[in-house]
Each structure stands twice: as C-alpha cells, then as structure tokens.
C-alpha cells in the first residue's frame, strides 16, 4: 500500500513540475522602482524598491534612443540599452528595450544569447540578414532578410545574430521579455574569458590548432579588458 501511495505522490509531483515557470516572475504590485540606497528599501527579485509614495515620472522615463550609436568599432554595431539599469521603473515588470545601430555593409551584432529573455526585433532603417540556431542535437538555422517594418523573433536562450547586408546604415529596435535580459557574446565569452579557458580545451572543442586558439584568445582578451 505504501508503495502505491509513493508512486501516486511521485506522479503528482512530476505533473506539477511541468507547470513551473522559468521566466521572470510576475510582479505582485503595480511597480517597484529600483534604488541603490537600501536604507528605506524593500528587496524584491532583481532590485531593492523605492517607497511607492516617493516614485516620480522620471523613474519611468529615458530619452536619447533617437541618437545614433557609434558603430566605429571592430564589429560595426552599437547596442543602446533601455533596461532596469537605465529606467528604474522597469524593476519587476519583465520587459526592456534596445536600439541597435549597424554600419553600412558588414555591420554585425555578433552571435550571442540572452539567458533570460525572448527578443522581438523590428527594422526601421536598412536591410538586415538575421538568424538563430536551435539547440543540440538539431542545430537548425533559421534565417531571414528583413526590411524596414519587418519583425523577427529570437527565442529565449538561443544563439542569434543580425548582419547589415545593405550599403547604408541600418537601425533596429528590439523588445526583450526581461527587465535584465543579460547578453553572452559567444566569441567574447569563449575566447575572452578572464581568466582564459585552457587552450587545450578550446583546441579540441573547435578542432583548431592550439596556436590559432592562443592567437584568438590574445585578441579577444585584450578586447574585453
């Protein structure tokens, strides 16, 4: 009898586990304005919260996303964020925004992931080649060429990129389903970690000569530090 009860309990727990959400928790109040001074704050997942009576319109405001980002860098792109770091009122609301500028032909937002957010991107200027890759074992690539007004979705956690294939500047805006989506740029993380990953590991993982790995690590390490 005890064996049957244990089996029933195990099945119920297994079914219940399928209902667990792995995204930002839903807020339990209208807003929770983030503050750095915790003297009078209350901690909620993400940031301490300002007393709601002290909140003001500026806590929910940011200007400047009309200003083009500087794309004079090695990858030819610039991401301008509007997340909880820039807009304290986003705390607990589970959403953020970025502007992305791309240099003429070749401007690249390199392959990267957002560990905590799905991204939906809309092109407002230029022509972008975009795509994402599914998880192992399929590693299936989905790509599309986007023009102004086109929208594309990058599922949470999957590696994705955008590449300007036009001969003019390109601009896109993207919304993300987290107040702090995070970003892991693949090349920077793998070859530019601090301290560096053992070159033998990377040489075997990428099937490269160790000297090439050393060269890549020296380049990306200096880029990141």
N, C-alpha and C positions, 0 to 999 in steps of 0.2 A: 504493500500500500504506500509506504513512504517513497518507494522508487517511482511510483506513478505520480505522486504529488511533486516530486523533484522534477520529473520530466515535464509536467504541465507548467511549473514555475519557469523552467528553462525556456520553454517555447514562448511563454508570455513575455519574458524578458527580451528574447530575440526579436519578437514582433515589435515591442515597444522601442527597441533601439533603432528601428527603421524610421521612426518619427522624429528622431533627434535632428535639430538643425545645426549646420556647421558654418553659418554666416554670421554677420554682425547681429547681436541681439536686438530685438525691438525695444525702443525706448519706453520707459514707464512714466514719462512725463512729457509735457509739450516740448521742452528743450532743456539743455544742460550746457550753459555757456562755460567753456574751458577757462581756467585761470591757472597762473603759475604760483601765486601766493596761496598756500593751503591753509592759512590761519583760520579762515571762516568757511572753508570749502567742505564739500561732501564728496567722497570718492565714488565715482560710477565708472564702469568699464571704459577705459580709454583716458579720461582726464578728470581732475577734480572739477567740481561745478560751482559756479558763482551763485550766490543767493539770487533767485529769480527776481526779487524786488530791485536788485541793482543792475539788471540787464538793461542794455540800451540798443538802439538801432544799429550803431556801429559794430556791435558784436556779430551781426548777421550780414555784414557788408564788406565788399572788396572791390576796388577799382583797378584798372590797368590792363585788363585782358584784351583791350583793343590795341595795345602796344606790341609790335612785332618782336619776337625773341631773337637774340643774336645767334645766328647759325654759323658763325665763323669759328668752327671747331672741326675736329677730325671726322666726325660723323655727319656734319652738316645739318644738324637739327637742334632745336631747343624746346624743352618741355617747361611750361609755366604752370605750376600747380595752384589749385584753389581748394585746399583740403583743410582739415581742422587746425593745421599749423597757421594758416593764413586767415581763416574765418572761425573764430572760437565758437560761434553759434552752431556749427556743424556737429559739435560733440554729441554723440549718441544718435544722430539722425541717419547714419548709414549711407551717406552719399557724398560725393565730391566731384570735382571738375578739373580738367586740364586744357590748356591751349597748347597746340604743338605746331611749331614753325619748321619748314623744311626748305633748305637751299635748293636752287634750280638743279636740274637733273643730277641725281645722286644723293640728295639729302635723305638721310636714313634715321629712323627711330629703330635702333638695333634690336635683334631678337631679345625678348625679355618676358617676364611673367609678373602678374600681380597676385601675390599669395592670398589676398583677402577680398578680391573683387572681380566681378564681371565688368567688362568695359563695352560701352556702345559709342561708336565714333561717327561723326558727321563731317564731311569735307565741305569747306566753304570757299576755298580757292585751290586751283591747280588740279593735278591728276596723280593719284596715289595707287601704287601696287601694294596690296595688303594681304596678310595671310596669317593663319595659325596652324599649329601641328597638334594632332591628338596624342594622347598618352600611349605608352607602350601597351601592347606589342604592335599595334597597327601603325603608329606614327604617320597617320594620314594627313596630308597637307591640303588645306582649303585656302584658295586664293581668289582675289577679285580685283579688277581695276575700277577705282572709284573716281567719280567726277563730282563737281560741286552739287550739293544736295543729296548725294548718296550716303547711305548709312551702312555700317558693318558692325557686327558683334563679335567680341573675343571672349569666349567662356572663361570663367574664373580658373586661375592657376595654369592655363595652357600657354605655351611659348607662342609669341606673336610678334609682328613687325609691321612697319609701314615704310615705303620707299617711294620717293618722288621721281616719277618717270617723265614728268613734263619739263619744259625748258623755261618755266617761270617759277617764282616762289609758290609754295603750297602752304595752306593753313587748314588745320582741322581742330575741332573741339571734341572732347570725349568726356562722358559722364561715367563714374565708377561707383559700384554698389558698396562702398565703404567710406567712412569718414577719413580713414587712413589706410588706403589700399596696399601700400608698400610696393616696391619695384625691385626685381632682381634682374639686372642686365647680365645675360648669360656669359658673355666673353669676359666682362669685368670680374664677375664672381669666380669664374673658374681659373682665369689666368692672372687676376689681380688681387686675390685674397691676401690678407695680412694676418699672420704670416703666410708665406706661399705654400701651396699644396706641393707635396713631394713630386718632383718632375717625373719620377718613375711611374707614379700613379697616372699622371696625365698622358704620358707617352703611350702607356698600354691602353688606356681608355679611348684615346683618339687615334691610336695606331699611327703615331708620329715618331720621328726620330727625336731622341732626347734633346739634341742641340736646338731643334726647332722649338720645342717646349720652353727651353731656357730663354730663347730669344723672345717668344711671345710673353712669357712671364715678366721679363725685364721691361718690355714696352708697356704692358697693362699695369704693372705695379707702379711705375712712375706716373702713369695717367691718373691713378686712383689716390695717390699720396702727394 
